[in-house]
């Protein structure tokens, strides 16, 4: 039977590897493109969710990390470092373990979810909680990699973007062509950069590593719509935000590293980058779990929040094919599901150990 072989082997023709490259992989990619029935019905479009929480460490970061760790090993690195709001560190820690090299991660103190923290610890990373935000962590990680023998695996490393562009390939391969629109959350802006590159490459002829010219796979590229959390929306405001703040800790970023590339993706695709509030993010998070059957972490719902907001404002398209990336798994940060829309704690109903009490609690009538 065919088993998915990870993004490098599946897309070796389009990635910077050779036949002799030692590939570090946990089988990432090949994630489901789920038809979002409720969103499709509400908005009058054909809406799909690219469910990136199904990657080995529970987020899209694994696509980039397989390439970055492969490049690190190729370069003879003995140690890697990254700054992270949590998912990159979980991914780096897992892939470094497979590569047999040391991993150091810098995370903002107190602003990363328990699930992500425990992943980095479980995989044996050297975890440093920095007294600063993500932007401060990234600055230190970059300086560390410049002055010390450690290999940087943040998305400023081009290998990360190369790996992540494979998500666009999968979307096109599944749908048969590019969608009309692609929506996604934007934080450090590596992912919007990667998707746009993937879509562009698939719409052009491509010379593979063996020198063979492959015809275009897609006839078009989508319009890119990116969404930031309002309290951390530098790309929307047009200037860095020094104190970014949002409950969506994964995208609590004030000065995205791939700023220019994100703006290019927006403008070249005829798209937009807008902000959604924390309330809108949590509403979309709830919509996904209760209406579509897809459980994500809050930041991952920003793209869906964006579509709901644009639809409510009468600014969403109709009759189009729309793909929305949901970036990370709900189990990364499950606390948000245990609150009602007005912030009250959800208490499970307790019952006695007998069928009559259980039936009564479920409101069932006796069928006999
Ligand atoms: N969604 C999730 C779940 C993320 O973890 C991130 C970024 C994003 C969206 C935004 O993607 O940065 O490429 O624009 N997380 C990084 C991290 C910053 O350290 O895990 P982006």
Boltz pocket constraint, residues with backbone or C-beta under 6 A from the ligand:
constraints:
  - pocket:
      binder: B
      contacts: [[A, 59], [A, 61], [A, 83], [A, 84], [A, 85], [A, 86], [A, 87], [A, 88], [A, 89], [A, 155], [A, 185], [A, 186], [A, 187], [A, 188], [A, 189], [A, 190], [A, 191], [A, 192], [A, 250], [A, 251], [A, 297], [A, 299], [A, 300], [A, 327], [A, 328]]
      max_distance: 6.0
